Amino acid sequence: MNKKLLLSLGLSSMAFLTACTNAIEPTKTKVFINDGAKQCFGGGVTKEQTAQKLKDDGIQVYDSSCGKIQGMMTIAVCGGPTLSINVHTINSEDIKKAEMLGFKPVSTLRDGYLEGCKQRTAKPVTH
């Protein structure tokens, strides 16, 4: 065989193998869901519980956190909803599946959210 042809085939094979080993990472997106906590009573579900909901539907969860929606208000009444959310990082290709479970992209939050988790309690606050 011609030396140039062998060199060309060798370089082509190396380029192909290099391309296969440098797989492109999937695009990731943050999604959120209200944690269900109630004013004066707390409660709600943990970030681990909502992460498991995603995993049970075959969605890979890379990271989880908690937060509070910014730029919105709720009526102040015991038993009323809070703006507490659980946030998870997933593959962008799984957004539709996550939405069917009640999650929404963080990008839909006009003013974003303030990250931070509070300890969950199911006991009512006494005055």
Stockholm file with secondary structure:
# STOCKHOLM 1.0

chainA/1-127         MNKKLLLSLGLSSMAFLTACTNAIEPTKTKVFINDGAKQCFGGGVTKEQTAQKLKDDGIQVYDSSCGKIQGMMTIAVCGGPTLSINVHTINSEDIKKAEMLGFKPVSTLRDGYLEGCKQRTAKPVTH
#=GR chainA/1-127 SS CCHHHHHHHHHHHHHHHHHHHSCCCCCEEEEEEECCCBTTTBCCCCHHHHHHHHHHTTCCEEEEEEEEESSCCCCCCTTCBCCEEEEEEEEGGGHHHHHHTTCEEGGGCTTCEEECCCCCCCSCCCC
#=GC SS_cons         CCHHHHHHHHHHHHHHHHHHHSCCCCCEEEEEEECCCBTTTBCCCCHHHHHHHHHHTTCCEEEEEEEEESSCCCCCCTTCBCCEEEEEEEEGGGHHHHHHTTCEEGGGCTTCEEECCCCCCCSCCCC
//
